């Protein structure tokens, strides 16, 4: 089974309807999850990042609350970062010149044997050489 790990960028662009192409690709991925052809995972911090992105991307409280409800129902498996993985993440962050937040998703994907999906073009440019990453546009 193919496995993907996602960050907040792909979720927010989809849920907030910021990018039709990304939304379409994310919907296709979700269909594959429902049919059992693939798996989506992320770290638990994704929930906080998505909630924050909704808060600042959607000014209407009722709509924002509804967006979060929809997100929380998505078939995402949440993973916990180990202490040892945090050490690897910090080192990689220094090596590629990126934030620990962004790097944590990528390194967790690699540790899980998954492909990291992101819409963050700046991160992608800096980190693509370590592999197991796809830029969703």
N, C-alpha and C positions, 0 to 999 in steps of 0.2 A: 504494500500500500504506500502510495506517495504521501509524504508528510511535509507540511509547510508551517512555518512560524511567522506570525504577522506582528507588525507594530501598529501604533495608533494612527499613523498617517493614512494607511489604506482604509481603515475603518472610518475615520472622520471624513475623508473625501467621499466615501460611499454614503454614509448615513446623512451627512449634511448636504448631499447632492452638489458637491463642489466640482466634480469631474465625472461626466457621463461615461467616459471610457473606463475609468477605474471602477466605477460603480458596476458597470456591466461585467467586467472581469471578476470582481469580487462575488457577484451574484452567481456566476458560472462556477466559481470555486465552491461556494456554499452548496450548490446543487450536487457537486461531486462528493461532498462530505455526507450529505443526506443519503446519497445512493451507495455509500460505503466504499467509494473508489479512492478517497483520499482523507486525510486528517488535517485539521487546523489546530495549532496550539499557540500559546503565548505565555508570557510571565504574568503573574498576578497584578503587577503594577500597571498592566494595560488598562485595567478597569479605571484606575485613578486618572491616567493620562487621557482616556477617552472622555470621561466625565468632565475634566478640565477643558478639553477641546470643545466639547458641546457647550459648556458654560460661556466660553468666549466667542464661539462661532455662531451661536443662536441666542438672540437677545430675549426671545419670548420664553418665559419660565415654563409654561405649559408644554410648548413644543419641545423644549430642551428635555424636560422630564420624560416625554414620550419617546424621544430619540434614545435616551439612556435605557428605557424599558425594552425597546426593540433590540438594542445592542446586547443587553444582558441575556436575552433569549437565544443568541446565536450559538451554534454548536462548536464552541471553542474549548479546548482542554487547557486548563491552567496549570502551569508548572512552577516549582519553587527553585530559586537559585541557591546553590550550596555555597558555603563559605569558600571552598576551594575555587569554585567557578568565579566568584567575585574577584579573587586574586588574578585569575586569568583575564577577566574582563578589564580590570584596571590596567594591567600590563599592555593588553591589546589597544586600549584607548590611548595610552601614551604613544605606542608604536605607530598608530595610524592617524593620530591627531584629531580624535573625535571625542564626543561626550561619552561618559560612562553609561548614561541612559541609552543612547542609540546603540552603542557597542554591546550592551548587555543582551539585547534582542538577538543580535547577529551571533554572538558567541554561544548563547543558549541554543540557537538553531543548529549550529555546528555540533554541539555536544549531543544533541538529540538525533543527529543524522538527517536533519530537515533542511529545506531551502528557506532562507529568510526572504520574505516579501516586504518591500517597502516602497513608498512613493517619495521618500526623501532623497532627492537627486544629489544634494551635497554630500550626504553620508555615503551614498552609493559610489560616487566618484573616488572618495578617499579609501573605501573599504573593499572595492570589487576584487582587488588582487588576492584577498585572503579566501575568496571563493564562497560557494554556497549562498549566493545572494542574487535576487532578481529585482530589477527596477520595474515597478508597475506604473504604466502611463496610459 
